[in-house]
Amino acid sequence: MSIANTPKPPYYAVIFTSIHTNKEKEEYDTASARMVELAQNMPGFLGVESLRDKSGFGITSVYWKDKESIKAWRYHEEHKIVKKRGRAIWYEKYIVRIAKVEKDYGKI
């Protein structure tokens, strides 16, 4: 995984923080990779960063051009199916946060 090379702000971040149940791990890994592939092909997608530790705690930040792009991703049919599976099987706890990035800086 690498640091997403996002454009000059403003843009949006959808931050998904979760605790994995460690159930159906192989299915989860396949679905997760598929969601990244789908998101990358959505209009307005800017980048993704994701980490999960051995305890199951994870954070995924997906960067989007605008709120309309986030909404389109939220209602994507395949994404909706995977989210439902995640709530039922894969996630003990989770929270989604949406933030407007007004400033960023660093060395990439």
C-alpha positions in Angstrom: 0.0 0.0 0.0 1.2 3.5 -0.7 0.1 7.0 0.1 -2.6 8.2 -2.3 -1.5 11.0 -4.6 -4.4 13.3 -4.3 -4.9 16.6 -6.2 -4.8 20.0 -4.6 -7.7 20.5 -2.2 -10.6 20.7 -1.8 -11.7 17.1 -2.1 -13.5 14.6 0.2 -12.4 11.7 2.3 -14.6 8.8 3.3 -12.9 7.2 6.3 -14.1 3.7 7.2 -12.9 2.5 10.6 -13.7 -1.0 11.7 -13.0 -4.0 13.9 -13.0 -7.2 11.9 -14.6 -10.4 13.3 -12.0 -12.5 11.4 -14.9 -14.6 10.1 -14.9 -15.6 6.4 -11.4 -14.0 6.0 -10.8 -15.3 2.5 -14.2 -14.2 1.2 -13.6 -10.8 2.9 -10.2 -10.4 1.2 -11.6 -11.2 -2.2 -14.6 -8.8 -1.7 -12.3 -6.0 -0.4 -10.0 -6.3 -3.4 -13.1 -6.2 -5.7 -14.4 -3.0 -4.0 -11.1 -1.2 -4.5 -11.1 -2.3 -8.2 -14.7 -1.0 -8.6 -14.1 2.3 -6.7 -11.0 3.0 -8.8 -13.2 2.9 -11.9 -15.9 5.2 -10.5 -16.0 8.8 -11.7 -14.5 11.2 -9.1 -12.3 8.5 -7.4 -9.0 10.1 -6.4 -7.2 7.4 -4.3 -7.4 4.9 -1.4 -5.3 4.1 1.6 -6.0 1.1 3.8 -4.4 -0.7 6.8 -5.5 -3.5 9.1 -3.6 -4.8 12.1 -3.5 -8.4 13.4 -6.2 -7.7 16.0 -8.6 -6.8 13.3 -8.6 -3.0 13.7 -8.6 -1.3 10.3 -8.9 2.1 8.7 -9.6 2.7 5.0 -9.7 6.2 3.6 -11.1 6.7 0.1 -10.7 10.1 -1.5 -13.3 11.6 -3.9 -13.6 14.7 -6.0 -17.0 15.7 -4.6 -20.1 14.6 -2.7 -21.8 13.5 -5.9 -19.0 10.9 -6.5 -19.4 9.7 -2.9 -23.2 9.3 -3.3 -22.7 7.4 -6.6 -20.3 5.0 -4.8 -22.6 4.6 -1.8 -25.5 3.5 -4.1 -23.4 1.3 -6.5 -25.3 -2.0 -6.6 -22.4 -4.3 -6.0 -21.0 -2.1 -3.2 -24.5 -2.2 -1.5 -24.4 -6.0 -1.5 -20.9 -6.1 0.0 -21.8 -3.5 2.6 -24.7 -5.7 3.7 -22.5 -8.7 4.0 -19.9 -6.7 6.0 -22.5 -5.6 8.5 -23.8 -9.2 8.9 -20.5 -11.2 9.0 -17.3 -9.3 8.8 -17.5 -6.3 11.1 -17.9 -6.4 14.9 -17.9 -2.6 14.9 -17.5 0.1 12.3 -18.0 3.8 11.6 -18.0 5.8 8.4 -16.9 9.4 8.5 -17.1 11.8 5.6 -14.8 14.9 5.7 -13.9 17.7 3.3 -10.2 18.1 2.9 -9.4 21.7 2.8 -5.6 21.5 3.2 -3.0 18.8 2.9 0.8 18.9 2.9 3.7 16.5 3.1 6.3 14.7 1.0 5.1 12.2 -1.5 
